[in-house]
Amino acid sequence: MKSSRAEGGAPVASHSHIGIGDEIYQLVAEIFPICRSVAGEGVRETLRRLQREIGLTIREVPSGTQAYDWTIPREWTIRDAYIRNAAGEKVVDFKSCNLHVLNHSAPVHTKMPLSELRHHIFTLPDQPDRIPYRKSAYAESWGFCMAHERLMALPDGDYEAVIDSSLEEGSLSYGEYVHAGTSDEEVLLSAHICHPSLANDNCSGLALLTQLAKGLSGRRTRYSYRFVFAPGTIGALAWLASNEPGTKRVRHGLVVSCVGDGGGPTYKKSRRGNAVIDRAASHVLRHAAPASAILDFSPYGYDERQYCSPGFNLPVGLFQRSLFGTFPEYHTSADDLDFVRPEHLASSYAMIDAILDVIENDFTPLGTLLKGERQLGRHGLYVGGDGAPATQASNMAMLWILNFADGHHTLLDIAERAEMPFAELLATARRLQDHGLLVR
C-alpha cells in the first residue's frame, strides 16, 4: 500500500520498495537451511526467527486434536539420516541436504541388499541430477530421497540404512500476527511453513509476508490485517477450527507461495470467483504484468482450498509467480537459493502491495454535480493543447470518474470499465475531491 488515505481521508505512511527484494532474500537465506515438517521443532525454530521481525504469536495445537476430518499428527524430530555402503562410506547424508530423508519418516536402523533398499528410495528419473522432496506425515513409513543418477551408480551389495528420528506426542505450531486497523474487518494473509529446504516453496512466501507485516507497523489502515504462518493443509485447518467465529470478519484474503522465481505471475481466484480480491488481483496483474495468468478456482493447490471450503467460502485467492507443479524445480533440490532472486521477490512484493492498495482505498465516489459534463478548465483541472498521451490519459481519467461518480460505482468498478490503473484513478479522484467536484 503506497502513500494513501484510509477511509475518511486519514493519511497512511508511504513505503518504498527500494531494496525490499534484498531484505526479503536475506530472510529467505536465513530460514532456508531449517528442516521443517508438519509438526516439530523445525517449524518452531522458523517461527522464532520470524518473531525477531514482527510481534508474532506462536500457538500450539496438541497431537491428536481433531481439525474437522483431520487429526493433528505426532511431532517429528530428526537428528540424523544416512545410507552407508560396505566400505562405511555415506552414499546418502541428511546433513548435506535435508531433502535426503523422507519428511516425517519413522526411525529405522537396518542392513539390507540394494535390491530391497530401492523400495525405500525416491528419485526423479526424468530429472536424474536432482533430489526430490517427499513426505509421509499421515501414514507411518520410512525412506530416503536421492538423485537418480547417484542411485544408478551404486553397486549391488548390502547397505546400512539409518534414520535417527522420533515420532512422539507433542503439538503442531503456527504463527499469527495481527495489525489492527480502524475497522475489525480483516484481510487474511497466509503462507505455509511446513516444507524443508525449498527456497521458492515456501521460504519466499514466509519472508515476503513477514516483510509486509513489518512494513505495516505504525501505519493507519482501514482494514485489520491477519497474518497466518501455518503448516500446509493441517495448519490452515487447525487455524480455522480454532478461529471459526472470527472468520466472519474476513473480507479479503491471499495465500502467498512461490513468489521468488521469474515466472508468471499467477493468480488463482477464490471459490466465489468474483470477490473483490479476485477483481483487485486481476486488475493489478493485467496492468503490472500483461503476460500474467488469471486462473479460475479449483479444489487443488494450497491452503486456499481450506479457506474456500464450502462451509467457509472465504474470499481468499492464491498469488504465485510460477504456478505450483508446473516448473521443473518444484519440490526438488533445484529449488534452492540460486532459483529465487531479489528482483523477483521485490516485484512480487510490489504487486501484492498494489492489490492491497486497491482493497484498502477503494470507495464509492459521488460527483457534486451530476447534470451535464463538468467544465474542467474552469476548475483549473483541464490539461490541453499538447496532445501527449499522458495529457490525454489524465483528462480521460477525470472524465471517466466524473461520469460514473453517481454513488453506485466504486473506484475499482470505474478502473475496470475504463481499463486504467486503479492507482492512477485514485490519484485523480483525490484531485477532484480537493477541487470540490467529488465527495466520498
ZAMARGU-4260 file (C-alpha; in steps of 0.2 Angstrom, whole numbers, plus 5000, padded with zeros to 4 digits):
<rodrens>
0) 5000/5000/5000 | 5008/5016/4994 | 5005/5033/5000 | 4986/5034/5003 | 4972/5039/5014
5) 4962/5027/5025 | 4943/5028/5025 | 4938/5045/5029 | 4954/5053/5022 | 4967/5049/5036
10) 4984/5048/5029 | 4994/5031/5028 | 5013/5032/5029 | 5021/5029/5012 | 5033/5014/5010
15) 5046/5012/4997 | 5050/4995/4988 | 5068/5001/4985 | 5079/4987/4992 | 5065/4977/4998
20) 5070/4962/4987 | 5087/4961/4996 | 5079/4961/5013 | 5067/4948/5009 | 5080/4937/5001
25) 5091/4939/5016 | 5077/4931/5027 | 5074/4918/5014 | 5093/4913/5015 | 5092/4913/5034
30) 5077/4901/5036 | 5081/4890/5020 | 5093/4878/5030 | 5080/4873/5043 | 5072/4856/5042
35) 5053/4859/5044 | 5039/4846/5044 | 5020/4847/5048 | 5024/4846/5067 | 5040/4848/5076
40) 5055/4859/5081 | 5059/4865/5063 | 5043/4875/5062 | 5045/4882/5079 | 5063/4887/5075
45) 5057/4896/5059 | 5043/4905/5069 | 5056/4911/5082 | 5066/4918/5068 | 5051/4927/5060
50) 5047/4933/5078 | 5063/4943/5078 | 5055/4954/5064 | 5037/4955/5070 | 5027/4953/5085
55) 5022/4935/5080 | 5011/4924/5092 | 5016/4906/5092 | 5001/4894/5095 | 5002/4876/5099
60) 4989/4863/5095 | 4991/4846/5104 | 4994/4830/5094 | 4978/4820/5092 | 4967/4836/5091
65) 4953/4835/5078 | 4953/4848/5065 | 4937/4843/5056 | 4941/4827/5046 | 4959/4828/5050
70) 4969/4824/5066 | 4985/4833/5072 | 4999/4821/5069 | 5013/4817/5081 | 5029/4828/5081
75) 5044/4823/5071 | 5061/4825/5077 | 5076/4821/5065 | 5093/4820/5072 | 5102/4811/5058
80) 5100/4800/5042 | 5111/4791/5030 | 5115/4776/5020 | 5132/4768/5021 | 5140/4756/5009
85) 5150/4741/5014 | 5166/4751/5015 | 5157/4763/5028 | 5156/4777/5016 | 5140/4788/5017
90) 5131/4787/4999 | 5117/4797/5006 | 5119/4810/5020 | 5104/4820/5028 | 5117/4833/5035
95) 5122/4838/5017 | 5104/4840/5012 | 5089/4838/5022 | 5079/4833/5007 | 5088/4816/5008
100) 5076/4809/5020 | 5058/4806/5018 | 5050/4820/5028 | 5041/4814/5044 | 5050/4797/5042
105) 5049/4784/5055 | 5065/4779/5063 | 5075/4764/5056 | 5092/4756/5058 | 5094/4741/5046
110) 5105/4732/5034 | 5098/4726/5018 | 5104/4722/5000 | 5102/4737/4987 | 5088/4727/4978
115) 5077/4728/4994 | 5083/4746/4999 | 5077/4753/4982 | 5059/4751/4988 | 5063/4764/5001
120) 5072/4776/4990 | 5063/4790/4980 | 5071/4798/4964 | 5067/4808/4949 | 5071/4798/4933
125) 5066/4812/4922 | 5077/4824/4932 | 5092/4812/4937 | 5103/4825/4945 | 5090/4832/4957
130) 5084/4826/4974 | 5065/4825/4976 | 5055/4831/4991 | 5044/4818/4998 | 5034/4817/5014
135) 5024/4804/5024 | 5015/4813/5038 | 4999/4804/5039 | 5004/4786/5036 | 5020/4779/5045
140) 5034/4775/5033 | 5052/4777/5031 | 5063/4781/5016 | 5076/4791/5008 | 5077/4803/4993
145) 5092/4805/4981 | 5097/4809/4964 | 5093/4796/4952 | 5110/4796/4943 | 5118/4793/4960
150) 5106/4778/4964 | 5110/4770/4947 | 5129/4772/4950 | 5128/4762/4967 | 5135/4744/4965
155) 5124/4729/4972 | 5128/4724/4989 | 5122/4726/5007 | 5119/4744/5014 | 5116/4751/5031
160) 5101/4762/5032 | 5099/4774/5047 | 5086/4786/5051 | 5088/4793/5069 | 5071/4801/5071
165) 5057/4800/5083 | 5038/4802/5082 | 5030/4807/5098 | 5015/4816/5105 | 5018/4835/5105
170) 5010/4848/5095 | 5008/4857/5079 | 5014/4875/5079 | 5008/4890/5069 | 5011/4909/5070
175) 4999/4923/5070 | 5002/4942/5068 | 4988/4955/5068 | 4990/4973/5063 | 4975/4982/5069
180) 4966/4994/5058 | 4952/5007/5061 | 4940/4993/5057 | 4939/4975/5064 | 4935/4969/5046
185) 4950/4958/5041 | 4962/4954/5027 | 4969/4937/5029 | 4987/4934/5023 | 4993/4916/5024
190) 5009/4906/5020 | 5013/4888/5023 | 5028/4884/5034 | 5030/4865/5033 | 5042/4862/5019
195) 5060/4860/5022 | 5074/4867/5012 | 5064/4873/4997 | 5068/4892/4994 | 5053/4896/4982
200) 5041/4885/4990 | 5039/4892/5003 | 5053/4902/5011 | 5049/4915/4999 | 5031/4917/5004
205) 5036/4917/5023 | 5049/4930/5021 | 5038/4941/5009 | 5023/4941/5021 | 5035/4944/5036
210) 5042/4960/5027 | 5024/4965/5023 | 5019/4964/5041 | 5034/4973/5046 | 5030/4987/5034
215) 5013/4989/5041 | 5019/4993/5058 | 5014/5011/5064 | 5003/5014/5048 | 4985/5018/5049
220) 4974/5007/5039 | 4956/5004/5036 | 4956/4985/5037 | 4965/4975/5051 | 4977/4963/5043
225) 4979/4945/5050 | 4995/4935/5045 | 4995/4916/5047 | 5011/4906/5045 | 5005/4888/5047
230) 5009/4870/5040 | 5000/4867/5024 | 4983/4859/5025 | 4983/4853/5043 | 4989/4870/5049
235) 4976/4880/5040 | 4963/4868/5046 | 4969/4870/5064 | 4968/4889/5062 | 4950/4888/5055
240) 4945/4876/5069 | 4952/4887/5082 | 4945/4903/5075 | 4929/4899/5067 | 4918/4913/5074
245) 4932/4926/5068 | 4932/4920/5050 | 4916/4930/5048 | 4927/4946/5049 | 4937/4941/5034
250) 4933/4952/5019 | 4948/4948/5008 | 4962/4936/5008 | 4978/4930/4999 | 4988/4914/5001
255) 5006/4918/4996 | 5018/4905/4989 | 5032/4903/4976 | 5035/4921/4974 | 5054/4922/4971
260) 5056/4915/4954 | 5055/4924/4937 | 5039/4916/4930 | 5021/4921/4930 | 5014/4930/4939
265) 4999/4919/4943 | 4983/4922/4952 | 4970/4909/4956 | 4953/4916/4960 | 4943/4912/4976
270) 4929/4899/4975 | 4917/4914/4974 | 4926/4919/4958 | 4920/4937/4958 | 4926/4943/4975
275) 4934/4960/4977 | 4951/4952/4980 | 4949/4942/4964 | 4944/4958/4954 | 4958/4968/4963
280) 4971/4955/4959 | 4966/4953/4941 | 4966/4971/4938 | 4983/4974/4946 | 4991/4960/4937
285) 4984/4965/4920 | 4992/4982/4921 | 5008/4977/4930 | 5012/4961/4920 | 5002/4959/4904
290) 5008/4941/4902 | 5001/4936/4919 | 4989/4921/4921 | 4972/4923/4930 | 4965/4906/4934
295) 4948/4900/4940 | 4946/4892/4956 | 4950/4873/4958 | 4950/4862/4973 | 4968/4858/4971
300) 4983/4868/4976 | 4987/4877/4993 | 4978/4882/5008 | 4965/4892/4998 | 4957/4875/4997
305) 4953/4876/5016 | 4949/4894/5017 | 4937/4892/5002 | 4929/4875/5008 | 4910/4877/5006
310) 4907/4878/5025 | 4918/4894/5025 | 4919/4900/5007 | 4930/4914/5012 | 4936/4927/4998
315) 4954/4920/4998 | 4964/4919/4982 | 4981/4912/4978 | 4996/4923/4972 | 5011/4915/4965
320) 5024/4918/4952 | 5026/4901/4943 | 5011/4890/4946 | 5014/4876/4958 | 5019/4859/4950
325) 5022/4867/4933 | 5041/4872/4935 | 5054/4859/4934 | 5062/4865/4951 | 5046/4862/4960
330) 5048/4850/4975 | 5067/4846/4971 | 5084/4851/4977 | 5085/4864/4962 | 5073/4875/4972
335) 5087/4882/4981 | 5094/4900/4984 | 5100/4902/4966 | 5082/4899/4960 | 5075/4914/4969
340) 5081/4931/4966 | 5079/4948/4975 | 5072/4957/4960 | 5058/4944/4958 | 5054/4945/4977
345) 5053/4964/4975 | 5042/4963/4960 | 5030/4951/4969 | 5030/4962/4985 | 5025/4977/4974
350) 5011/4968/4965 | 5004/4961/4982 | 5006/4979/4989 | 4996/4986/4974 | 4982/4973/4977
355) 4981/4978/4995 | 4981/4996/4990 | 4966/4993/4979 | 4955/4985/4993 | 4962/4997/5006
360) 4957/5013/4996 | 4943/5008/4985 | 4927/5019/4988 | 4911/5024/4980 | 4913/5042/4973
365) 4899/5054/4971 | 4900/5069/4960 | 4894/5086/4967 | 4885/5090/4951 | 4878/5076/4941
370) 4869/5085/4927 | 4880/5089/4912 | 4899/5087/4909 | 4910/5097/4921 | 4920/5111/4913
375) 4937/5106/4919 | 4946/5121/4913 | 4935/5132/4924 | 4941/5122/4939 | 4959/5123/4934
380) 4959/5104/4930 | 4959/5103/4911 | 4976/5100/4903 | 4975/5103/4884 | 4984/5108/4869
385) 5000/5096/4868 | 4990/5080/4863 | 5003/5070/4873 | 4997/5053/4878 | 5000/5057/4897
390) 4990/5073/4895 | 4975/5063/4886 | 4976/5050/4899 | 4975/5062/4913 | 4960/5071/4906
395) 4951/5054/4902 | 4954/5048/4920 | 4944/5064/4926 | 4930/5061/4913 | 4928/5043/4917
400) 4927/5046/4936 | 4915/5061/4935 | 4904/5051/4923 | 4902/5036/4934 | 4903/5045/4951
405) 4884/5043/4953 | 4885/5034/4970 | 4883/5017/4963 | 4900/5013/4956 | 4916/5010/4966
410) 4933/5017/4960 | 4938/4999/4956 | 4922/4997/4945 | 4927/5013/4936 | 4945/5007/4934
415) 4939/4990/4927 | 4927/4999/4914 | 4940/5012/4909 | 4954/4999/4908 | 4965/5011/4918
420) 4976/5008/4933 | 4967/5010/4949 | 4982/5019/4957 | 4980/5032/4943 | 4962/5034/4946
425) 4964/5035/4964 | 4976/5050/4962 | 4964/5058/4950 | 4949/5056/4962 | 4959/5065/4976
430) 4962/5079/4964 | 4944/5080/4960 | 4940/5079/4979 | 4952/5093/4983 | 4943/5104/4970
435) 4926/5101/4976 | 4920/5091/4962 | 4919/5074/4971 | 4914/5068/4988 | 4916/5050/4996
</rodrens>
